[in-house]
């Protein structure tokens, strides 16, 4: 199911072990891959995993 692959800001912060404030800063700087769905940010686990590998 597609929704199992999507994370909220809270879930992403927990996944990456950073504060939500950090996620919001990354969004502002367009540093993290994200999509807005019905006015809320969502993050694809697959895209985040690829982003982490590229960003190293």
Secondary structure, 3 states (H helix, E strand, C coil): CHHHHEECHHHHHHHHCCCHHHHHHHHHCCCCCCEEECCEEEEEHHHHHHHHHHCC
